[in-house]
Amino acid sequence: MPRHQPASAQGELFESEVRQEQSTAKNSPAEGHVGVTSISAPLSELAAQLEAAFGKRLFLGTSSWTFPGWAGLVWDRPYNESDLSRHGLAAYGRHPLLRTVSLDRTFYKAIDTATFAKLARQTPDDFRFVVKAPSEITDAVLRVADTGAPLQNNPFFLDPRRALASAVQPAVEGLGDKLGALVFQISPLPAAWLRNSQALLDRFSALWHAVVPAMPAAALTAVELRDARMLSPRLTEHLAQHRVSYCVGLHDRMPPAAVQVLAARSAGNGNFICRWNLHHGLRYNQAKAQWAPFDRLQAPDVGTREALARAVVAALADGHRAFVTINNKAEGSAPLSVVELARAILREARMKVA
């Protein structure tokens, strides 16, 4: 059994849906193998119903996959983080609801083509990656490593050549058709940039002129914000002109899902992308300290799930694609959040038909 018993409602849910087969004899995978948990008939049926309704255009997943606390939810038994980092993605990709993953590590340090290719080889043909562009491109300032305090202006902020070399080309060449989206998460900007919005848009334009043509036709180029002051009709109009998606980034610094969904629609290419990062009102370190090992829902957010379900179904009903990745810090356990969101999407689809 897991180290923490789920809350009563979650226990009833997963007693019928996930047969947990954990072994305590060993903590390392044999010959580099990590096993996926036994998937119950209801979960398999949920995945089948979503595919029947939308084909393979719905991509749900989590932020990273290296969490030992997911034993019984994704893994067949506990493994350490190192083993999961090296071998867990193949097991993750065998879970019927987990069809994408957000590569958050690429925000902190760019990775090369060979590393992307190695990740791609571990996943099914219809799996897709959401990749974050490195902060060396998306942060206007260089920061002190330990504190994040601004140090000096970043000479490579939104630099097209740097973006092609460190973000676009390695991801495109390494992932190929498995590149689902490249997300430029823009860190909070210094006041000087906020005061000169035209200069910012001009720099964005130069970036998109280089990046968008270099991306595969089926992959999304997207912008995610971490500063609500940047979210404006002018920005969404700019993104629409350049065929760049607005990524709904759910974070304490940003407006709630329903508000950002409207911005995503204004950007106008029909596809939907969301990264549900953090429960509103919490900091990352707070959520991590309170909710680890991320084996149960700690703060169910039904309102956000329903807002996302409506946006996802609207995009899919019009023939577009939808990507939603969820962090453990959103509700307490990303795999459980994926299951609940999948259910909400199916309910919303049935309501539309009715």
N, C-alpha and C positions, 0 to 999 in steps of 0.2 A: 504494500500500500504506500501511497505518497507520504512524505514526512508530515504534511499538514492535511488534515481532513478538510474537504471542501465544505462550504456552507451548505445548508440542507437542500436548497433548490439546486445547487450545482451538483451535489451528490446524487440526487435523483436523476438529473440529466445524464451524468456520465456513467452511472451504474448500468444504464440501459444502452449507452452508446459507445463506450470505450472499455474493452476488456483489458485491464492493465496486467501486463505480464512482466514484472520486474524481477530481476535476479540480483541478490546481494552477494553472490559468490565472487564475482569479478567486477572490476570497475573500469576495465579497458577493453576495447573491441578486439576480437580475435582477428588477426591478419587484416587490420585496417577496416573492419566492418562495424558499422553502427546499424542496429535494427530499428525498424519502424514499429510502433505499437500495433496491436491487432485492431483493425478498424471494424466497428460494428456495422450491422446491416442498416440501421437508421442513418448513420453518417454517410455510408456509401450511397444510399438512396437519395439523400439530400444533394450530394454532388451530381448524381445522375439526373435529377430533376432540373438542376440549374443548367446543366449542359443541354438537356432537351429543350429548355426554354430559350437559351441564348447562344447555343453552340459553344465555341471555345473563345468567346470574346470577353469573358469575365475572368479577371485575375485578382485573386485574394491571397494575401500572405502576411508575413511578419517583417520586422526589422531585425535582421541577422537571425542566427539559428543556434547559437552556442550556449544554450541555457540548460544546465543539468536538471533544473526543476520541471522541465517539460516531460520527464519520464512518466509514461502512462498516458500522456496527451499526444506526444509525437514520437518519443523514443520508447523502445520496448523495455528499457531498464535504465538506471542511472549511469551516466558516463561523465567523465571530467571535461572541462571546457576545452582543453587542448585537443582531445580526441574528437569532440564535436566540431571544433573549428576545421580540423583536417578531413574528417570523414562523415560528418553529420548531414551535409547537404544532400547526399544521395538518398538517405533515409527520409529527410524532409520532403524531397520531391516525389516520394512515393505516397505521401498522404494525399487523398483525393481532393481536398479543399485547398491545399497549399500549392498554388500554381505560379506564384511570383515571390520574390524576396527583395527587400531593399538593402542594397550594399552600402551601408552607412560608413563603413571603414574608409571608403574612397574619398570621403569629405576631409578626413584628417591627413591622408597621404595617398597620392596617386599610385595606382598599381599598373603593372605593365601588361602587354598583350598576352604573354604566356600565362600569367596568373588568371586573367579573365578566361582564357581558353580552358585552363584546368577546371575552373568552376563550371563552365558550360558543359564540359564532358560528364559531369556528375548528375546532370539533370535530364528529364525527358524532353523529347523534341518540342512539345507544346509549352514548355516552361519559359517564362520571361523574367528578366532582371530589371529592377529599377535601380539605376546607378546615380549616386550623388556626385556632382562635379567637385573637384578639390577646392578647399577653402582658399587656396592660393590664387584662385580666379574669382571667387565669389565674395570675398571679404575685402572691404575697401581699406582696411588697415592691417598691418602686421601686429601680432599680439604676443604678450608675455606668455610663455608656455604654461606656467603653473596657474596663473590667475586669470588669464584672458584679457588683461588690461591692454588698452591700445598702446602701441609702441611708436609706430610711424606709419606714414601712408604706404599702401601696397602698390608697387609699380606695375604689378600684373593684374590689377583689378579689372575684370571683364576684358582682358586682353585676348583678341581673337587667335593669334598665333599660339599663345600659351594654351588656350582652351583646346585647340585642335591637337596639339602635341601631347598634352597630359591627360585629357579627358576623352575627346571624341575618338581619335584614331585608335588608341588601345582598346576602348570598349567595342567599337565597331569591328575591328579586326579580330578581337578575341572572342566576343560573344556571337557575332554574326546575327542570324535571325532571332537569337534569343535576347537581344537587346530590346527591352520593351519601352523604356523611357530613360532619358538623361535629364536629371533635375538639377537646376542651378539654384541652390538655396542661398538667398542673399542675406547675409548677416546684417544686423542693425547698422545703419549708416551714420557717419558723422553729420553734424548739422549742416556743414557746408554743402554736402551732396543733396540733402533734403531741400535746401533753399534754392538749388539750381536744378530743377527737375528736367529742364531741356537738355542740359549737359549729360545728365544720367541717361535719358532716353537716346541721345545720340550715341553714347557709348554702347548701350544695349543694341542699337541698330547695327553697329559695326560687328558686334559679336554674332548676331543672328545671321547676317549676310555671309559669315564664314561657316557657322555651325550647321544651320538648317540644311543647306545643300549637301553637306558631308554626312548627314545622318541617313540610315536606311529609310525607305519610304514608309514602312510600317511602324517605325519607332517614333515615339513622342519626344519632342524637346519641350521642357517645362521650366517654369519659374515658381519657386516657393519663397515666401517672405517670412521674416522673423521680426518685422516692424510694421505695425498696423498703419503707421503714417504713410507708408508707401502705397497702400491699397487705394486706388482711385480709378474712376472711369477713364481717365487719360491713360493710365497704365494698361488696363484691360483692352482698350481700343488699340494701343500700340502692339500688344501681344497678338491680337487678332490679325492685324495687318501683316505681321511677320510669321503667321502660322505657328505660333508658340503657345502651348497650353498654360493655363494657370493651374498650378498644383495646390489644391486645398491643403494647407498645412495647419493641422490642429495642434495648437501650442498655447501656453498661457499668455504669450505676448500678442496673440492674434484673435480676431473676432470669432464667434462660434460658427459651427459648420453651416448653418442655414444662410448666414451672411456671406460666407466665402463661396458657397455653391452658386450664388447669384453672380459673383465675380467670375467664376469659372465659366458660366454660361455666356457672360458678356464677351469673354475671350474668343468664343465662337467657333471652334473647330469640331464641336460635337462630342469628342472623346472626354472621358472623365478620369481624373487622376487625383488621388488623395493620399497623404501620409498622415495618419493619426498618431501623433507623437507623444502627447502628454495630456493627462487629465487636467481640466481647467482648475486653476487655483493651487496647483502644486508645482514644485520645482523638481527637476530630474532626480537630484540627490535625495530629496524627501521621499519621492515615490519608490526609489530603489531601496532605501533603507527600510521603509515600511512594508513593502510588498514582496521582496525577495523571499522565496526562490521562484516566484511567478507561476505558481501551480494552481491558482484559483482566482476568480474574479473578486476584486476587493472593493471596487467602486463602480458598479454597473451604471452605464450612461445610456439609458434607453433613448433619450431624446436625440443624442448625436447619432446613434445607430440608425434611427428612423430617418433622420435627415439625409444621411449618406445613402440609405437604401433607396429613397426616392430619387436622388440624383443618379445613382447607378442604373436603376431601371429606366429612367428617362433616356439616358445615353444608349443603353442597350436596345431599347425599343425602337430607337431611330437607326439602328444598324451600326452603331459605333462600338468602341471598346471602353472598358472601365478597369482601372487599376486602383486597388486600395491595399496599402500596407499598414500594419498596426504594430505599435510598440507595446511592450509589457507595461510601460508607464501610463498607458491610456486607461485601462480598467483593472490591471493587475496581472493578466495572463493573456498574451497575444493570441495563442492558439484558441483559447476559449472565446476571445472576442471575435475571431474569424468565424467560428461556428455560429455565434449569435448573430453576427452581421449577415451570414449566408442565409440563415432562417428569415431574418427581416427582409432581405431582398426577395426571397421566394414569396413571402406573404404579400409584399408590395406588388409583385408581378401578378399574383392571383387576383388581387383587388382591382388592378387595372383591367384585367380580362373580364372580371365580373361586371 
